[in-house]
Amino acid sequence: MKAHDGMYIGGQWRPAAGPDTIAVVNPADEQVIAHVPAGTAEDVDVAVRAAREAFPAWAATPPAERAARIAALRDVLVARKDEIAETVTAELGAPLALSQTVHAGVPVLVAGSYAELAASYSFEEKIGNSTVLLEPVGVVGAITPWNYPLHQVVAKVAPALAAGCTVVLKPAEDTPLTAQLFAEAAHEAGLPAGVFNLVTGLGPVAGQALAAHEGVDLVSFTGSTAVGRQIGATAGAAVKRVALELGGKSANVILPSADLAKAVSVGIANVMSNSGQTCSAWTRMLVHKDQYDEAVALATAAVAKYVPGERVGPLVNAKQQERVRGYIEKGVAEGARLVAGGPDAPLEMGYYVSPTVFADVTEDMTIAQEEIFGPVVSVLKYEDEEDALRIANGTVYGLAGAVWAGDETEAVAFARRMDTGQVDINGGRFNPLAPFGGYKQSGVGRELGPHGLSEYLQTKSLQF
């Protein structure tokens, strides 16, 4: 795979400060496909200084012009969609069809939405005798994960640019090639030098340096709750803003009046997509006791269609594979009934895990409480609607979820009582303008749409 041996800083590719590199491994065949620089605090400092220098002019650029540059960026992403999909498949392991539709397709929708928002958003308003101004917060340090390597970049960079901020991006070390493609696209789209900067590197080195840098005004991070706590503490010590999109353990609540077969089938598909490496995946399926055996049978049949190496890709690396297999072993040890899959690797080559379904899962089990981040579904039984609500809300997370019912009003009434940031009703479609983010330990702030744009703005009032 094509890889740059430098950092994209100040509108050009420049050598890294140090000699160390990171090997990029294809998780499907375990072969090294490229090397990228392992950035240091010195690289981060140069990038932040470039972003600071570019900030005044970009912040003063009329919103319509910022919108035009974001639209140009979207158009480049469209033109290079095949290359993007192939790169994501090579470094993440996602099946090519998923890379084409989701990994390359969704970022185009999101970038387009921010091109429109930048042009139409009201950056000031009158309140009584005051004029309230919404101004860019400054330099943004964006730290993105590997599971959706382009979408997570666009979901941070596009609203930051729309707001008038400049950005330093530190992508996940497992999927840096997609981030390098994005930097090429930003350059081709004509973003002014220093408005967008890229530093590849390890989280504890480059990521920590970016979060702690005094020249960064806001840190936007997506990843684990544990790392999010560290970043929040680092940013808090400097009294800088954070936006944190963290872990999830989302409930898929199937009420008795629902179309059970459809709810189970879509629920299984939701978790199997991206090999279960989705923070919002509905990994807990809650079914009424009278329908439980039927639901388990339906789930077992549904998951059999997801064949490793075909419809389900590998996990991102060996560490993640062992982590997920460890959770499956713990589920068995704690008394859950394995009805599909298991801890054994299904293929000799690649970081694959068998699509797995557990029955007889109780809410206190580890697999019902902790984020597994793999193709594992736990089916839990509830007595009545209040019991279902208690179980759904009974984790430290609150990122997403789903409710199924024969009557939409019934489903909405239940969803209103869920402690979670986003709920799909009867399989509701993805909306790139809807705010996404969590309650409780699933994070702080929102991404996507106007709510995502507001994260990168600060408020000033003028009294007359």
C-alpha positions as CSV (number, residue, x, y, z in Angstrom):
1,M,0.0,0.0,0.0
2,K,1.1,3.6,-0.7
3,A,2.3,5.4,2.4
4,H,4.0,8.7,3.2
5,D,7.2,8.7,5.2
6,G,6.5,12.1,6.7
7,M,3.9,14.3,8.4
8,Y,1.4,16.6,6.7
9,I,2.1,19.9,8.4
10,G,1.6,23.4,7.2
11,G,0.3,22.3,3.8
12,Q,3.2,20.0,2.9
13,W,4.7,16.6,3.7
14,R,7.7,17.1,5.8
15,P,10.1,14.6,7.5
16,A,9.3,13.3,10.9
17,A,11.4,14.5,13.8
18,G,12.5,10.9,14.7
19,P,13.5,7.8,12.9
20,D,11.0,5.4,14.4
21,T,8.2,3.9,12.3
22,I,5.0,2.0,12.9
23,A,4.2,-1.2,10.9
24,V,0.8,-1.3,9.3
25,V,-0.5,-4.9,9.3
26,N,-3.3,-6.4,7.1
27,P,-5.4,-8.2,9.8
28,A,-6.8,-10.7,7.2
29,D,-3.4,-12.2,6.4
30,E,-1.2,-10.8,9.1
31,Q,1.2,-9.3,6.6
32,V,2.9,-5.9,7.0
33,I,1.7,-3.7,4.1
34,A,3.4,-0.4,5.0
35,H,5.3,1.7,7.5
36,V,4.4,5.2,8.7
37,P,6.4,7.6,11.0
38,A,6.0,7.3,14.7
39,G,5.4,10.9,15.6
40,T,7.0,12.5,18.7
41,A,6.1,15.5,20.9
42,E,8.3,17.5,18.6
43,D,6.2,16.6,15.6
44,V,3.1,17.5,17.5
45,D,4.5,20.9,18.5
46,V,5.4,21.8,14.9
47,A,1.9,20.8,13.8
48,V,0.2,22.8,16.5
49,R,2.3,25.8,15.8
50,A,1.3,25.6,12.1
51,A,-2.4,25.3,13.1
52,R,-2.1,28.3,15.4
53,E,-0.5,30.4,12.7
54,A,-3.2,29.5,10.2
55,F,-6.1,30.0,12.7
56,P,-6.7,33.8,12.5
57,A,-7.1,33.9,8.7
58,W,-9.2,30.7,8.6
59,A,-11.4,32.0,11.5
60,A,-11.9,35.2,9.5
61,T,-12.8,33.4,6.3
62,P,-16.5,34.0,5.4
63,P,-18.6,30.9,6.2
64,A,-19.6,30.6,2.5
65,E,-15.9,30.2,1.6
66,R,-15.3,27.6,4.3
67,A,-18.3,25.8,3.0
68,A,-16.9,25.8,-0.5
69,R,-13.6,24.2,0.7
70,I,-15.5,21.5,2.6
71,A,-17.6,20.8,-0.5
72,A,-14.4,20.5,-2.5
73,L,-13.1,18.1,0.1
74,R,-16.3,16.0,-0.2
75,D,-15.9,15.9,-4.0
76,V,-12.3,14.6,-3.7
77,L,-13.5,11.9,-1.3
78,V,-16.1,10.9,-3.9
79,A,-13.6,10.8,-6.7
80,R,-11.2,8.6,-4.6
81,K,-13.9,6.4,-3.1
82,D,-12.5,3.2,-4.6
83,E,-9.0,3.9,-3.4
84,I,-10.4,4.7,0.1
85,A,-12.4,1.5,0.2
86,E,-9.4,-0.6,-0.8
87,T,-7.2,1.1,1.8
88,V,-9.7,0.5,4.6
89,T,-10.1,-3.1,3.6
90,A,-6.3,-3.5,3.6
91,E,-5.5,-2.0,7.0
92,L,-8.8,-2.7,8.9
93,G,-9.8,-5.9,7.3
94,A,-13.4,-4.9,6.6
95,P,-15.0,-6.8,3.6
96,L,-14.7,-4.7,0.5
97,A,-18.5,-4.3,0.1
98,L,-18.7,-2.8,3.6
99,S,-15.7,-0.5,2.9
100,Q,-17.4,0.7,-0.3
101,T,-20.8,1.5,1.2
102,V,-20.0,2.5,4.8
103,H,-16.3,3.3,5.2
104,A,-16.1,5.3,2.0
105,G,-19.7,6.3,1.6
106,V,-20.8,7.7,5.0
107,P,-18.0,10.2,5.3
108,V,-19.1,11.7,2.0
109,L,-22.6,12.3,3.5
110,V,-21.1,13.8,6.6
111,A,-18.8,16.1,4.7
112,G,-21.6,17.2,2.5
113,S,-23.8,17.9,5.5
114,Y,-21.2,20.2,6.9
115,A,-20.6,22.0,3.6
116,E,-24.3,22.9,3.7
117,L,-24.3,23.8,7.4
118,A,-21.3,26.1,7.1
119,A,-23.2,28.0,4.5
120,S,-26.5,28.2,6.3
121,Y,-25.6,28.3,10.0
122,S,-26.4,31.4,12.0
123,F,-23.1,32.4,13.7
124,E,-24.8,35.3,15.6
125,E,-28.2,36.1,17.0
126,K,-30.0,39.0,18.8
127,I,-31.2,38.5,22.3
128,G,-32.8,41.6,23.7
129,N,-30.2,44.3,23.8
130,S,-27.4,41.9,23.1
131,T,-25.8,40.4,20.0
132,V,-24.5,36.9,20.7
133,L,-21.6,35.7,18.6
134,L,-20.6,32.1,18.0
135,E,-16.9,32.0,17.3
136,P,-14.4,29.2,16.6
137,V,-12.9,27.8,19.7
138,G,-9.4,27.7,18.2
139,V,-7.0,24.9,17.5
140,V,-8.5,21.4,17.7
141,G,-6.6,18.3,18.6
142,A,-8.5,15.4,17.0
143,I,-7.6,11.9,18.1
144,T,-9.5,9.2,16.2
145,P,-9.9,5.4,16.5
146,W,-9.3,2.6,14.1
147,N,-12.8,1.1,13.7
148,Y,-14.2,3.7,11.3
149,P,-10.9,5.3,10.2
150,L,-12.3,7.8,7.7
151,H,-15.8,8.5,9.2
152,Q,-14.3,9.4,12.6
153,V,-11.8,11.8,10.9
154,V,-14.5,13.5,8.9
155,A,-16.9,13.6,11.8
156,K,-14.3,15.8,13.7
157,V,-12.5,17.7,11.0
158,A,-15.5,18.8,8.9
159,P,-17.4,20.5,11.8
160,A,-14.2,22.0,13.1
161,L,-13.4,23.5,9.7
162,A,-17.0,24.7,9.3
163,A,-16.8,26.5,12.7
164,G,-13.5,28.2,11.6
165,C,-11.2,26.1,13.7
166,T,-7.8,24.7,12.5
167,V,-7.0,21.0,13.2
168,V,-4.2,18.7,14.2
169,L,-5.2,15.1,13.6
170,K,-3.6,12.1,15.4
171,P,-5.2,8.9,13.9
172,A,-5.1,5.5,15.3
173,E,-1.8,3.7,14.7
174,D,-3.6,0.6,13.2
175,T,-5.2,2.6,10.4
176,P,-3.0,5.5,9.5
177,L,-3.1,5.0,5.7
178,T,-6.7,6.1,5.4
179,A,-5.8,9.3,7.4
180,Q,-2.9,10.0,5.0
181,L,-5.4,9.6,2.1
182,F,-7.6,12.2,3.8
183,A,-4.6,14.6,4.1
184,E,-4.0,14.2,0.4
185,A,-7.7,15.0,-0.2
186,A,-7.6,18.1,2.0
187,H,-4.6,19.3,0.1
188,E,-6.3,18.6,-3.3
189,A,-9.4,20.4,-2.1
190,G,-7.4,23.6,-1.5
191,L,-7.4,23.9,2.2
192,P,-5.0,26.7,3.2
193,A,-1.7,25.7,4.6
194,G,-1.9,24.8,8.3
195,V,-5.7,24.6,8.5
196,F,-5.4,20.8,8.6
197,N,-2.4,18.9,9.8
198,L,-1.6,15.2,10.3
199,V,0.7,13.6,12.8
200,T,0.8,9.8,12.8
201,G,2.1,8.0,16.0
202,L,1.3,6.1,19.1
203,G,-1.4,7.2,21.5
204,P,0.8,7.4,24.7
205,V,3.3,9.5,22.8
206,A,1.8,11.6,20.0
207,G,-1.7,11.4,21.4
208,Q,-0.7,12.4,24.9
209,A,1.5,15.2,23.6
210,L,-1.4,16.6,21.5
211,A,-3.9,16.4,24.4
212,A,-1.5,18.2,26.7
213,H,-0.2,20.8,24.3
214,E,-0.8,24.4,25.6
215,G,-1.5,25.5,22.0
216,V,-4.6,23.2,21.7
217,D,-7.9,24.7,22.7
218,L,-10.1,21.7,22.4
219,V,-9.4,18.0,22.3
220,S,-11.9,15.8,20.5
221,F,-11.3,12.1,21.2
222,T,-13.1,8.9,20.2
223,G,-12.1,5.6,21.8
224,S,-12.2,3.7,25.0
225,T,-13.6,5.1,28.2
226,A,-10.4,4.3,30.0
227,V,-8.3,6.5,27.6
228,G,-11.1,9.1,27.6
229,R,-10.7,9.5,31.3
230,Q,-7.0,10.1,30.9
231,I,-7.5,12.7,28.2
232,G,-10.2,14.4,30.2
233,A,-7.9,14.7,33.2
234,T,-5.1,16.0,31.0
235,A,-7.4,18.6,29.4
236,G,-9.0,19.5,32.7
237,A,-5.6,20.3,34.2
238,A,-5.1,22.9,31.5
239,V,-8.8,24.0,31.6
240,K,-9.4,23.2,28.0
241,R,-12.5,21.9,26.4
242,V,-13.0,18.2,25.5
243,A,-15.5,16.3,23.4
244,L,-15.3,12.6,24.2
245,E,-17.2,9.8,22.4
246,L,-16.4,6.6,24.4
247,G,-17.6,3.1,25.0
248,G,-21.0,1.5,24.7
249,K,-23.0,-1.5,25.7
250,S,-26.2,-0.8,23.8
251,A,-29.5,-2.6,24.4
252,N,-31.7,-3.9,21.6
253,V,-35.1,-4.0,23.4
254,I,-37.7,-6.2,21.7
255,L,-41.1,-5.6,23.1
256,P,-43.7,-8.4,22.9
257,S,-45.7,-6.6,20.2
258,A,-42.8,-6.4,17.8
259,D,-42.1,-8.3,14.7
260,L,-39.7,-10.7,16.5
261,A,-38.1,-12.3,13.4
262,K,-37.2,-8.9,12.0
263,A,-36.0,-7.4,15.2
264,V,-33.7,-10.4,15.9
265,S,-32.4,-10.5,12.3
266,V,-31.6,-6.7,12.2
267,G,-30.2,-6.9,15.7
268,I,-27.7,-9.6,14.7
269,A,-26.8,-7.8,11.5
270,N,-26.1,-4.6,13.6
271,V,-23.6,-6.4,15.8
272,M,-21.9,-8.4,13.0
273,S,-21.3,-5.3,10.9
274,N,-17.7,-4.2,11.0
275,S,-17.0,-7.5,12.9
276,G,-18.7,-6.0,16.0
277,Q,-16.1,-3.3,16.2
278,T,-18.7,-0.5,16.6
279,C,-19.1,1.4,19.9
280,S,-22.9,1.8,19.3
281,A,-23.5,-1.9,18.4
282,W,-26.6,-3.4,20.0
283,T,-24.7,-6.1,21.8
284,R,-27.4,-6.8,24.4
285,M,-30.6,-8.3,23.0
286,L,-33.5,-8.0,25.5
287,V,-36.5,-10.4,24.9
288,H,-39.6,-11.1,26.9
289,K,-39.6,-14.4,28.7
290,D,-42.5,-15.8,26.7
291,Q,-40.6,-15.2,23.4
292,Y,-37.1,-16.0,24.7
293,D,-36.6,-19.5,23.3
294,E,-37.9,-18.5,19.9
295,A,-35.7,-15.4,19.8
296,V,-32.6,-17.5,20.7
297,A,-33.4,-19.9,17.9
298,L,-33.9,-17.0,15.5
299,A,-30.6,-15.5,16.6
300,T,-28.8,-18.8,16.2
301,A,-30.1,-19.2,12.7
302,A,-29.4,-15.6,11.7
303,V,-25.7,-15.6,12.9
304,A,-25.0,-18.7,10.9
305,K,-25.2,-16.5,7.7
306,Y,-22.2,-14.5,8.8
307,V,-19.2,-16.5,7.6
308,P,-15.7,-15.4,8.7
309,G,-13.7,-14.3,5.8
310,E,-16.8,-13.6,3.7
311,R,-19.5,-11.5,5.4
312,V,-17.4,-10.9,8.6
313,G,-13.9,-9.6,8.5
314,P,-11.1,-10.1,11.0
315,L,-10.6,-8.0,14.1
316,V,-8.1,-5.2,13.7
317,N,-5.1,-6.9,15.4
318,A,-3.9,-9.8,17.5
319,K,-4.5,-8.0,20.8
320,Q,-8.1,-7.3,19.9
321,Q,-8.6,-10.9,18.8
322,E,-7.3,-12.2,22.1
323,R,-9.3,-9.7,24.1
324,V,-12.6,-10.8,22.4
325,R,-11.8,-14.5,22.7
326,G,-11.1,-13.9,26.4
327,Y,-14.6,-12.4,26.9
328,I,-16.1,-15.4,25.2
329,E,-14.3,-17.7,27.5
330,K,-15.4,-15.6,30.5
331,G,-19.0,-15.8,29.3
332,V,-18.8,-19.6,29.3
333,A,-17.0,-19.7,32.7
334,E,-19.7,-17.5,34.3
335,G,-22.5,-19.8,33.1
336,A,-23.8,-18.3,29.9
337,R,-25.0,-20.8,27.3
338,L,-23.0,-20.7,24.0
339,V,-25.5,-21.3,21.2
340,A,-23.3,-20.1,18.3
341,G,-19.6,-19.5,17.8
342,G,-17.1,-19.8,20.5
343,P,-13.5,-18.8,21.5
344,D,-11.7,-20.9,18.9
345,A,-10.2,-19.1,15.9
346,P,-12.3,-20.0,12.9
347,L,-9.5,-19.6,10.3
348,E,-5.8,-20.5,10.5
349,M,-4.7,-17.1,9.1
350,G,-6.0,-13.7,10.2
351,Y,-7.3,-12.2,13.4
352,Y,-10.8,-13.7,13.1
353,V,-13.3,-14.5,15.8
354,S,-16.3,-16.7,15.2
355,P,-19.6,-14.7,15.3
356,T,-21.0,-15.7,18.7
357,V,-24.4,-15.8,20.4
358,F,-24.9,-16.4,24.2
359,A,-28.2,-17.4,25.7
360,D,-29.1,-17.5,29.5
361,V,-27.1,-14.3,30.0
362,T,-27.9,-12.5,33.3
363,E,-27.4,-8.8,33.8
364,D,-24.6,-9.2,36.3
365,M,-22.4,-11.3,33.9
366,T,-19.2,-9.6,32.5
367,I,-20.4,-10.1,28.9
368,A,-23.6,-8.2,29.8
369,Q,-21.7,-5.3,31.4
370,E,-18.4,-4.7,29.6
371,E,-17.8,-3.6,26.1
372,I,-16.4,-6.5,24.1
373,F,-15.9,-4.8,20.7
374,G,-16.3,-8.0,18.7
375,P,-19.0,-10.1,17.0
376,V,-20.6,-11.2,20.2
377,V,-24.3,-10.9,21.1
378,S,-25.8,-11.6,24.6
379,V,-29.5,-12.5,24.7
380,L,-31.1,-11.5,28.0
381,K,-34.6,-12.4,29.3
382,Y,-37.0,-9.8,30.9
383,E,-40.2,-10.3,32.9
384,D,-42.1,-7.2,31.9
385,E,-41.5,-3.7,30.5
386,E,-40.2,-2.2,33.7
387,D,-37.8,-5.1,34.1
388,A,-36.6,-4.5,30.5
389,L,-36.1,-0.8,31.2
390,R,-34.1,-1.6,34.4
391,I,-31.8,-4.0,32.5
392,A,-31.4,-1.6,29.5
393,N,-30.3,1.2,31.8
394,G,-28.3,-1.1,34.1
395,T,-24.8,-0.4,32.8
396,V,-22.3,2.4,33.1
397,Y,-22.7,3.2,29.4
398,G,-25.4,5.1,27.5
399,L,-24.4,5.6,23.9
400,A,-27.1,4.0,21.7
401,G,-29.8,1.4,21.6
402,A,-32.9,0.2,19.8
403,V,-36.5,-0.4,20.6
404,W,-38.9,-2.6,18.6
405,A,-42.7,-2.6,19.0
406,G,-45.8,-3.2,16.9
407,D,-46.9,0.3,17.6
408,E,-44.4,3.2,17.1
409,T,-46.0,5.2,19.9
410,E,-45.3,2.3,22.3
411,A,-41.7,2.1,21.1
412,V,-41.1,5.9,21.5
413,A,-42.6,5.9,25.0
414,F,-40.1,3.2,26.0
415,A,-37.2,5.0,24.2
416,R,-37.9,8.2,26.1
417,R,-37.0,6.5,29.3
418,M,-33.8,4.9,28.2
419,D,-30.6,6.5,29.5
420,T,-28.8,6.7,26.2
421,G,-27.9,9.3,23.6
422,Q,-29.4,7.7,20.5
423,V,-32.2,5.2,20.0
424,D,-33.3,3.6,16.7
425,I,-37.1,2.9,16.6
426,N,-38.1,-0.2,14.6
427,G,-34.8,-0.1,12.7
428,G,-34.7,3.6,12.0
429,R,-32.3,4.8,9.3
430,F,-29.0,6.5,9.9
431,N,-29.3,10.3,9.9
432,P,-26.1,12.3,9.3
433,L,-27.7,15.4,10.8
434,A,-28.8,13.7,14.1
435,P,-26.6,14.3,17.1
436,F,-24.5,11.3,18.2
437,G,-23.0,10.9,21.7
438,G,-23.4,9.3,25.0
439,Y,-24.9,9.5,28.5
440,K,-22.9,8.5,31.6
441,Q,-19.5,7.0,30.8
442,S,-20.2,6.9,27.1
443,G,-18.8,10.4,26.8
444,V,-19.2,14.2,26.8
445,G,-20.5,16.2,23.8
446,R,-22.1,15.3,20.5
447,E,-21.0,14.7,16.9
448,L,-22.8,15.2,13.6
449,G,-25.2,17.8,12.4
450,P,-25.7,21.2,14.0
451,H,-25.1,19.8,17.5
452,G,-21.7,18.5,16.3
453,L,-20.8,21.9,14.9
454,S,-21.7,23.7,18.2
455,E,-19.0,21.7,20.0
456,Y,-16.3,23.7,18.1
457,L,-17.9,27.1,18.8
458,Q,-17.6,29.4,21.8
459,T,-20.0,32.2,22.8
460,K,-19.5,35.9,23.1
461,S,-22.2,38.5,23.9
462,L,-22.1,42.2,23.0
463,Q,-24.4,44.5,25.0
464,F,-25.8,47.7,23.4
